[in-house]
Amino acid sequence: MFIEKVKKLLQDALTERNDLFLIDFSVVGNNEIKIIIDGDEGVRVEDCMFVSRAIEHDIDREEHDFALEVMSAGAAAPLTLSRQYPKHIGRNLGVTTNDGKFEGTLTEVNDETFTLQWKAREPKPIGKGKVTVSKTEKIAYNNVVEAKVIIKF
C-alpha cells in the first residue's frame, strides 16, 4: 500500500511537469525509495527537489519511515528510452546493437529510429592508399542493446 501511494504521488508530479519523465523507480530494504528522472531539456536540481517534495509532503512520517532519493539519469548513464535521444542531437554516441557496435554523431531521431553519422578511412576502390568516406547508420530503438553519450574533454 505504501509503494502504491508513492507511485501515485510520483505519477501526479510527472503529470504536472510533463517535461520530466521516469527512468527508474525502486523501493528496497526498509522503504528506501530511489527515483531516477530525466527531462526533455535535461534535469536541474530544482526538478529533483520538485519531485521529492511532491512525494514527501503527502506521506506521514509518523506512519511510514522511509528514505527518498531523487536524481537525474546522469551524463554517463545509458539511454534507455527513445524520449532521451532528441536532446542529444549533435553529440557523439556509442551504440551497441544486435548487429554490431557503432560510434558517431546523432543527427536525426524519429519515433522508431535514430541516425548516426561518422567518417571512416577505407581502402581506395582503385590503387593504393585510403580515402575518408562518410558513413550513416539508421538504427531502430528496439535493436539497441546499449547506447551512451560519449563525453570528450
Disulfide bonds with the S-S distance in Angstrom:
none
